[in-house]
Amino acid sequence: MSVDKFGRHVDILQHRKVRGPPGEGFNLTAKGHYDMKNKLVRNMGEPKAGKDAVTLHYIQKYCLIKLEGKTIECENKTLRNIGTAELESDAVSLQCLKKETMVKTSDGNFDVKGKLIKNLESPIEDGDAATRGYINGVIRILKKEMEDKFVKLESLIFNHIHKNHEPISRETGNN
């Protein structure tokens, strides 16, 4: 007969469930779970399978940490496989960001991907963008100013011609 390190006969252990030796350590509950009696498990290895226990170090290294309230601290970790945002406060993926917003290109310009830009303020400085409505308003003002100037110029030319011009005689062709 074989004996285990606790002095128990191995063939007897195979036929019945035996709790460990009395004293400190793991305590098996009636449902087969371990009750640690508020003791710590130390010097655990890295988890290998989905249901393996993990250390605090593993959680801090690979997981997001929930702070007070609903804040999650990423600690410079990358979030991957973010779902589609449904609420204003939801995080979005880079793919969604590039698809739904204008993105700065490598040459410093913005690509709006053929979409319209709406709700633009009126320009203040020379390099500011302007709406079609603003440009049409400027064109109307300039057109009116040009029409007014053309009428004045036409009037000046007409008055100049009629003041300084004497009719030509039909008979002699002279003045």
C-alpha positions as CSV (number, residue, x, y, z in Angstrom):
1,M,0.0,0.0,0.0
2,S,1.1,3.5,-0.9
3,V,1.1,6.3,1.7
4,D,0.8,10.0,0.8
5,K,2.8,12.8,2.5
6,F,0.3,13.1,5.3
7,G,0.6,9.4,6.2
8,R,-2.7,8.3,4.7
9,H,-3.1,5.2,2.6
10,V,-3.6,6.3,-1.1
11,D,-6.0,3.4,-1.9
12,I,-8.4,4.5,0.9
13,L,-8.3,8.1,-0.4
14,Q,-9.4,7.1,-3.8
15,H,-12.7,5.6,-2.5
16,R,-13.8,8.5,-0.2
17,K,-13.4,12.2,-0.1
18,V,-11.1,13.2,2.7
19,R,-10.5,16.7,4.0
20,G,-7.0,17.7,4.7
21,P,-5.4,17.3,8.0
22,P,-6.9,19.4,10.8
23,G,-5.4,22.8,11.5
24,E,-4.7,25.8,9.3
25,G,-5.2,25.8,5.6
26,F,-8.0,25.0,3.2
27,N,-11.4,24.0,4.7
28,L,-13.8,22.2,2.4
29,T,-17.4,23.2,2.7
30,A,-20.3,20.8,2.4
31,K,-20.8,21.9,-1.2
32,G,-17.2,21.1,-2.1
33,H,-15.9,24.8,-2.0
34,Y,-12.9,26.0,-0.2
35,D,-13.4,28.2,2.8
36,M,-10.2,30.2,3.4
37,K,-11.5,31.6,6.8
38,N,-10.2,35.0,5.7
39,K,-6.7,33.8,5.2
40,L,-4.6,34.9,2.2
41,V,-3.3,32.7,-0.6
42,R,0.2,33.8,-1.4
43,N,2.8,33.1,-4.1
44,M,0.3,32.2,-6.8
45,G,1.5,31.7,-10.3
46,E,0.1,33.5,-13.4
47,P,-3.3,32.1,-14.5
48,K,-3.3,29.7,-17.5
49,A,-7.0,28.8,-17.9
50,G,-10.1,30.9,-17.9
51,K,-11.2,29.9,-14.4
52,D,-7.8,30.2,-12.7
53,A,-7.4,32.5,-9.7
54,V,-5.5,35.7,-10.2
55,T,-3.2,37.8,-8.0
56,L,-3.7,41.5,-7.3
57,H,-0.5,42.1,-9.3
58,Y,-2.1,40.4,-12.4
59,I,-5.3,42.6,-12.0
60,Q,-3.3,45.8,-11.7
61,K,-1.1,44.8,-14.7
62,Y,-3.8,43.7,-17.1
63,C,-7.2,45.0,-15.9
64,L,-8.9,48.3,-15.6
65,I,-9.3,49.6,-12.1
66,K,-12.6,51.0,-10.9
67,L,-12.1,54.1,-8.8
68,E,-14.7,56.0,-6.8
69,G,-18.1,56.3,-8.4
70,K,-18.2,55.1,-12.0
71,T,-14.7,56.2,-13.1
72,I,-12.5,53.6,-14.7
73,E,-8.7,54.2,-14.6
74,C,-7.0,52.7,-17.7
75,E,-3.5,53.5,-16.4
76,N,-2.2,53.8,-20.0
77,K,-3.7,50.5,-21.1
78,T,-5.4,50.2,-24.5
79,L,-9.1,49.5,-24.7
80,R,-9.9,47.2,-27.5
81,N,-13.1,45.9,-29.1
82,I,-15.3,48.7,-27.9
83,G,-18.9,48.2,-28.9
84,T,-21.0,50.7,-30.8
85,A,-21.7,53.8,-28.7
86,E,-25.4,54.3,-27.9
87,L,-25.3,57.1,-25.3
88,E,-23.6,60.5,-25.4
89,S,-21.3,59.4,-22.6
90,D,-20.2,56.1,-24.2
91,A,-16.6,55.5,-25.3
92,V,-16.1,55.1,-29.1
93,S,-13.5,53.2,-31.1
94,L,-10.9,54.9,-33.3
95,Q,-12.7,53.4,-36.3
96,C,-16.0,55.1,-35.3
97,L,-14.2,58.3,-34.6
98,K,-12.5,58.3,-38.0
99,K,-15.8,57.4,-39.7
100,E,-18.0,59.9,-37.9
101,T,-15.8,63.0,-37.6
102,M,-13.4,65.0,-39.6
103,V,-9.9,63.8,-39.1
104,K,-6.7,65.7,-39.3
105,T,-4.5,64.2,-42.1
106,S,-0.8,63.7,-42.1
107,D,-0.3,67.0,-44.0
108,G,-2.2,69.0,-41.3
109,N,-5.5,69.4,-43.3
110,F,-8.9,68.1,-42.2
111,D,-10.7,65.5,-44.2
112,V,-14.5,65.7,-43.9
113,K,-15.0,62.8,-46.3
114,G,-17.4,64.6,-48.6
115,K,-19.8,65.6,-45.7
116,L,-21.2,69.0,-45.2
117,I,-20.0,71.2,-42.3
118,K,-23.0,72.8,-40.6
119,N,-23.5,75.5,-37.9
120,L,-20.4,77.4,-38.8
121,E,-19.9,80.8,-37.2
122,S,-19.3,83.9,-39.3
123,P,-15.7,84.5,-40.1
124,I,-13.7,87.0,-38.1
125,E,-10.2,86.7,-39.4
126,D,-8.9,86.2,-43.0
127,G,-8.2,82.5,-42.6
128,D,-11.6,81.6,-41.1
129,A,-14.0,79.4,-43.0
130,A,-17.3,81.0,-44.2
131,T,-20.7,79.6,-44.9
132,R,-22.4,79.8,-48.3
133,G,-25.0,82.2,-46.8
134,Y,-22.2,84.5,-45.6
135,I,-20.5,84.5,-49.0
136,N,-23.9,85.1,-50.8
137,G,-24.5,88.1,-48.5
138,V,-21.1,89.6,-49.3
139,I,-21.8,89.1,-53.0
140,R,-25.2,90.8,-52.7
141,I,-23.5,93.8,-51.0
142,L,-20.7,94.0,-53.6
143,K,-23.2,93.6,-56.5
144,K,-25.4,96.5,-55.1
145,E,-22.3,98.7,-54.6
146,M,-21.2,97.9,-58.2
147,E,-24.7,98.7,-59.5
148,D,-24.7,102.0,-57.6
149,K,-21.3,102.9,-59.0
150,F,-22.2,101.9,-62.5
151,V,-25.3,104.1,-62.3
152,K,-23.2,107.0,-61.1
153,L,-20.6,106.4,-63.8
154,E,-23.3,106.1,-66.5
155,S,-24.7,109.4,-65.3
156,L,-21.3,111.1,-65.3
157,I,-20.6,109.9,-68.9
158,F,-24.0,111.0,-70.1
159,N,-23.6,114.4,-68.5
160,H,-20.1,114.8,-69.9
161,I,-21.2,113.9,-73.4
162,H,-24.2,116.2,-73.5
163,K,-22.4,119.2,-71.9
164,N,-19.4,119.2,-74.1
165,H,-20.8,118.0,-77.3
166,E,-22.1,120.3,-79.9
167,P,-24.4,118.8,-82.6
168,I,-22.8,118.2,-85.9
169,S,-24.3,120.1,-88.8
170,R,-25.7,117.8,-91.5
171,E,-25.0,120.1,-94.3
172,T,-21.3,120.7,-93.8
173,G,-20.4,117.8,-91.5
174,N,-18.7,120.5,-89.4
175,N,-19.5,121.9,-86.0
